[in-house]
Amino acid sequence: MALWSEIQHFQTLIVGIIGFAGVIATLWFNARQARNQRIDERHHESEALRTALIEELKIIRESVTDKSQDAFVPTDPMDDAYRAFTHRIGLLSEGEVRKVMYAYLTLRTYNAKLFLIGVPTHTSERHVKIPATNIPLLIGMYKGLLDPMNQAIQVMEQFRNRQ
């Protein structure tokens, strides 16, 4: 009975300690859940960015490869996804960022060089006509463009497959 009377004497304090411990446990659990949710969101965002960039680079690579014999070459860099998500590039690893940025900088250089070896057409502002004498230069430019693109695609696919 003595124990029971002591407990009744301190019941407010005991209930307060139990309630405070419950609030602390709830806050800790909610913080952990929010942290895990944020990690999952960042992982999803990085995968979406990685997939968009991989597919865009593949499309650019195919369009460049298919046009190697044409006299009319598009000057549009077709880098809409890269431009739209440049502010999110930090979601990728350092190695991926290096390869992706180099691939897109090479693409911009390639597009600028098109105007040096070709002549703008009157029918389209987005194409240049490459004279037959400059076709070997164009093919060399294609080869210089494809290697950085392939490396960027490869490093992003390797990272995606590791996940």
TADA-V125300 format. One record per residue. N is the residue number from 1. RES is the residue in three letters. PSI is psi in degrees with one decimal (* if undefined). BURIAL is I if it has 9 or more other ideal C-beta (glycine too) atoms within 8 Angstrom, else O. Layout:
# TADA-V125300
N_RES_PSI_BURIAL ; N_RES_PSI_BURIAL
This chain:
# TADA-V125300
1_MET_-30.3_O ; 2_ALA_-38.6_O ; 3_LEU_-42.3_O ; 4_TRP_-40.1_O ; 5_SER_-34.4_O ; 6_GLU_-39.6_O ; 7_ILE_-42.6_I ; 8_GLN_-33.3_O ; 9_HIS_-35.2_O ; 10_PHE_20.0_O ; 11_GLN_-35.9_O ; 12_THR_-43.4_O ; 13_LEU_-42.8_O ; 14_ILE_-45.3_I ; 15_VAL_-39.8_O ; 16_GLY_-42.7_O ; 17_ILE_-44.2_O ; 18_ILE_-43.0_O ; 19_GLY_-42.7_O ; 20_PHE_-41.7_O ; 21_ALA_-37.7_O ; 22_GLY_-41.9_O ; 23_VAL_-44.2_O ; 24_ILE_-43.5_O ; 25_ALA_-40.5_O ; 26_THR_-45.2_O ; 27_LEU_-42.7_O ; 28_TRP_-45.5_O ; 29_PHE_-44.6_O ; 30_ASN_-39.6_O ; 31_ALA_-40.8_O ; 32_ARG_-41.9_O ; 33_GLN_-43.5_O ; 34_ALA_-40.4_O ; 35_ARG_-44.7_O ; 36_ASN_-39.3_O ; 37_GLN_-42.0_O ; 38_ARG_-39.8_O ; 39_ILE_-44.1_O ; 40_ASP_-40.0_O ; 41_GLU_-44.6_O ; 42_ARG_-39.3_I ; 43_HIS_-45.1_I ; 44_HIS_-44.2_O ; 45_GLU_-41.4_I ; 46_SER_-36.1_I ; 47_GLU_-40.1_I ; 48_ALA_-43.3_O ; 49_LEU_-45.6_I ; 50_ARG_-45.6_I ; 51_THR_-43.0_I ; 52_ALA_-44.0_I ; 53_LEU_-40.1_I ; 54_ILE_-48.2_I ; 55_GLU_-38.4_I ; 56_GLU_-44.1_I ; 57_LEU_-36.3_I ; 58_LYS_-40.9_I ; 59_ILE_-44.1_I ; 60_ILE_-44.5_I ; 61_ARG_-44.5_I ; 62_GLU_-40.5_O ; 63_SER_-35.5_I ; 64_VAL_-43.8_I ; 65_THR_-41.8_I ; 66_ASP_-21.6_O ; 67_LYS_10.8_I ; 68_SER_-20.5_I ; 69_GLN_-3.5_O ; 70_ASP_151.5_O ; 71_ALA_-20.6_O ; 72_PHE_121.2_I ; 73_VAL_131.5_I ; 74_PRO_141.5_I ; 75_THR_-4.7_I ; 76_ASP_123.0_O ; 77_PRO_-14.1_O ; 78_MET_46.2_I ; 79_ASP_39.5_I ; 80_ASP_-43.1_O ; 81_ALA_-43.8_I ; 82_TYR_-46.5_I ; 83_ARG_-38.5_O ; 84_ALA_-31.0_O ; 85_PHE_16.4_I ; 86_THR_-37.3_O ; 87_HIS_-12.4_O ; 88_ARG_8.1_O ; 89_ILE_-21.9_I ; 90_GLY_-11.1_O ; 91_LEU_-18.2_O ; 92_LEU_165.1_I ; 93_SER_165.7_O ; 94_GLU_-42.4_O ; 95_GLY_-38.7_O ; 96_GLU_-43.8_I ; 97_VAL_-44.3_I ; 98_ARG_-47.8_O ; 99_LYS_-41.5_I ; 100_VAL_-46.5_I ; 101_MET_-39.4_I ; 102_TYR_-40.1_I ; 103_ALA_-44.6_I ; 104_TYR_-32.3_I ; 105_LEU_-37.5_O ; 106_THR_-38.8_I ; 107_LEU_-42.8_I ; 108_ARG_-41.1_I ; 109_THR_-42.6_O ; 110_TYR_-46.8_I ; 111_ASN_-36.2_I ; 112_ALA_-38.4_O ; 113_LYS_-24.7_I ; 114_LEU_-36.9_I ; 115_PHE_-19.2_I ; 116_LEU_-30.9_O ; 117_ILE_-9.4_I ; 118_GLY_177.2_I ; 119_VAL_129.1_O ; 120_PRO_144.0_I ; 121_THR_157.4_I ; 122_HIS_-19.9_O ; 123_THR_-24.8_O ; 124_SER_131.9_O ; 125_GLU_-13.2_O ; 126_ARG_10.1_O ; 127_HIS_151.8_I ; 128_VAL_149.9_I ; 129_LYS_125.0_I ; 130_ILE_119.1_I ; 131_PRO_153.0_I ; 132_ALA_-30.9_O ; 133_THR_-22.2_O ; 134_ASN_2.8_I ; 135_ILE_-41.2_I ; 136_PRO_-36.0_O ; 137_LEU_-41.0_O ; 138_LEU_-43.3_I ; 139_ILE_-40.2_I ; 140_GLY_-37.7_O ; 141_MET_-40.1_I ; 142_TYR_-46.3_I ; 143_LYS_-39.3_O ; 144_GLY_-25.3_I ; 145_LEU_-36.5_I ; 146_LEU_-36.7_I ; 147_ASP_-50.5_O ; 148_PRO_-35.8_I ; 149_MET_-46.2_I ; 150_ASN_-39.0_I ; 151_GLN_-42.3_I ; 152_ALA_-44.4_I ; 153_ILE_-44.9_I ; 154_GLN_-46.0_O ; 155_VAL_-36.7_I ; 156_MET_-38.7_I ; 157_GLU_-38.1_I ; 158_GLN_-43.3_O ; 159_PHE_-39.5_I ; 160_ARG_-39.0_I ; 161_ASN_-24.7_O ; 162_ARG_-27.1_O ; 163_GLN_*_O
